[in-house]
Amino acid sequence: MWDLLVVDPMINMLLFFYKFVGQQTVVAVALVTLAVRLLLTPLTLNQQKTAGRQQALQPKMKELQEKYKNDKERLAQEQMSLYREMGINPMSGCLGSLIQLPLMIGLYQAIIRTLAATPLGLLDLPQHIYNISWLDLSGIVPLNSQFLWLDLALPDPYFVLPILVGVTSWLMQKMLTPPSADPQTQS
């Protein structure tokens, strides 16, 4: 069921983009990722809106925490009534992440299956390709898995990509995290 609903559509989308962008695997992966992100945009916007509304409630939440610091049950009741009063569902902010993660796992599986490193891995691929007469995707298999010095179907022997991902993730975290007002956490 997982393959039918998530992986197979991603495999076909990946092959479609691969065929129509000059058989460039990296460009096809980027376009599929962009398409998935565009499909998830309404959920992401809802998540950001909910986070902004919750941020606006922080002063009231701090008041409630101070007022009911010794009564956790009453604090939880008051917080839920405040959320209800403001029309906020605290769990709605999680929906985008909960849907996005399985889709990204499905995209990863689609990439792994289309860039099979062995002929045995490619034998399974045709059963996942949609049989659409005007869109012959079976003729482009196997895909060109070369990008720069890398064979994308094999692990990176020099660990350049994992290092680049780690460094850019760290930089993004540093750039997007606001400075803390607490002097102890700034060190």
C-alpha positions in Angstrom: 0.0 0.0 0.0 2.9 2.3 0.9 4.4 1.8 -2.6 1.1 2.3 -4.4 0.2 5.6 -2.6 3.6 7.2 -2.0 6.6 5.6 -3.7 5.2 4.7 -7.1 3.9 8.3 -7.8 7.3 9.7 -6.8 9.1 7.2 -9.0 7.0 8.2 -12.0 7.3 11.9 -11.2 11.1 11.5 -10.9 11.2 9.7 -14.2 8.9 12.2 -15.9 11.1 15.1 -14.9 14.3 13.1 -15.7 13.0 12.5 -19.3 12.0 16.1 -19.9 14.9 18.0 -18.4 17.6 16.4 -20.6 18.2 13.3 -18.5 19.8 15.2 -15.6 19.2 13.2 -12.4 20.0 16.1 -10.0 17.7 18.5 -11.7 14.9 15.9 -11.7 15.4 15.3 -8.0 15.3 19.0 -7.3 12.1 19.4 -9.3 10.4 16.5 -7.5 11.4 18.0 -4.2 10.1 21.4 -5.3 6.8 19.8 -6.4 6.4 18.0 -3.1 7.1 21.3 -1.2 4.6 23.1 -3.3 2.0 20.5 -2.5 2.7 20.9 1.2 2.6 24.8 1.1 -0.9 25.1 2.5 0.1 22.9 5.5 3.3 24.8 6.0 1.5 28.2 5.9 -1.0 26.9 8.4 1.8 25.7 10.6 3.5 29.1 10.5 0.3 30.9 11.2 -0.4 28.7 14.2 3.2 29.2 15.5 2.8 33.0 15.1 -0.5 33.0 17.0 1.0 30.8 19.8 3.9 33.3 20.0 1.5 36.1 20.5 -0.1 34.2 23.4 3.3 33.8 25.2 2.7 36.8 27.6 -0.7 35.4 28.6 0.8 31.9 29.0 3.6 33.2 31.3 0.9 34.9 33.4 -1.0 31.6 33.7 2.2 29.8 34.5 3.0 32.2 37.3 -0.6 32.2 38.6 -1.0 28.4 38.7 2.6 27.4 39.2 1.6 25.0 42.1 -1.5 23.6 40.4 -0.4 21.8 37.1 -3.9 20.4 36.4 -5.5 23.8 36.7 -2.7 25.3 34.6 -3.4 22.8 31.8 -7.2 23.6 31.9 -6.6 27.3 31.7 -4.1 27.0 28.9 -6.6 24.9 26.9 -9.4 27.4 27.6 -7.1 30.2 26.4 -6.3 28.2 23.2 -10.1 27.6 22.7 -10.8 31.3 23.3 -8.2 32.4 20.7 -9.3 29.7 18.2 -5.9 27.9 18.3 -5.5 24.1 18.1 -2.1 23.4 19.5 -1.8 20.1 17.5 -2.5 21.8 14.1 1.1 23.0 14.0 2.3 19.4 13.9 0.2 18.3 10.9 2.6 19.7 8.3 5.6 17.9 9.8 3.7 14.7 10.3 2.7 14.6 6.6 6.0 15.9 5.3 8.2 13.3 6.9 6.6 10.2 5.2 6.6 12.1 1.8 10.3 12.8 2.1 11.0 9.1 3.1 9.0 8.1 0.0 11.0 10.4 -2.1 14.2 8.9 -0.7 12.9 5.4 -1.5 12.0 6.5 -5.0 15.5 7.9 -5.6 17.1 4.7 -4.3 14.9 2.5 -6.5 15.4 4.5 -9.7 19.2 4.8 -9.2 19.7 1.1 -8.4 23.4 0.4 -8.3 23.0 -3.2 -9.4 21.1 -4.8 -12.4 19.1 -6.8 -9.8 17.9 -3.6 -8.3 16.7 -2.4 -11.7 14.7 -5.6 -12.3 12.1 -4.4 -9.8 11.7 -0.9 -11.3 9.4 -1.7 -14.3 6.6 -2.8 -12.0 6.5 0.6 -10.4 6.4 2.6 -13.7 2.9 3.6 -14.9 1.9 2.3 -18.3 0.9 5.5 -20.1 1.1 5.2 -23.9 2.0 8.8 -24.6 4.6 8.9 -21.9 7.0 6.1 -22.4 9.1 6.2 -19.2 10.4 2.6 -19.4 12.8 3.5 -22.3 14.9 5.8 -20.1 15.9 3.2 -17.6 18.7 2.9 -16.4 19.2 6.5 -15.4 22.4 8.4 -15.6 23.5 8.5 -12.0 26.7 10.6 -12.4 26.9 14.1 -10.9 30.2 15.9 -10.7 32.6 13.3 -9.4 29.9 11.2 -7.7 28.0 8.2 -8.7 24.7 8.9 -7.0 23.8 5.2 -6.8 26.9 4.5 -4.6 28.0 5.9 -1.3 30.2 9.0 -1.4 33.8 7.6 -1.0 35.2 11.0 0.2 32.3 12.0 2.5 32.1 15.4 0.8 28.3 15.5 0.6 27.6 14.5 4.2 30.1 17.1 5.4 28.6 19.8 3.2 25.1 18.9 4.4 26.3 19.1 8.0 28.0 22.4 7.5 25.1 24.0 5.7 22.6 22.7 8.3 24.7 24.2 11.1 25.0 27.5 9.2 21.2 27.6 8.6 20.6 26.9 12.3 22.9 29.7 13.3 21.3 32.2 10.9 17.7 31.3 11.7 18.0 31.0 15.5 17.3 34.3 17.2 19.7 35.4 19.8 18.7 34.5 23.3 18.0 37.2 25.9 19.3 34.9 28.7 23.1 35.6 29.1 23.7 32.0 30.3 22.5 30.5 27.1 24.5 32.8 24.8 27.8 31.1 25.7 
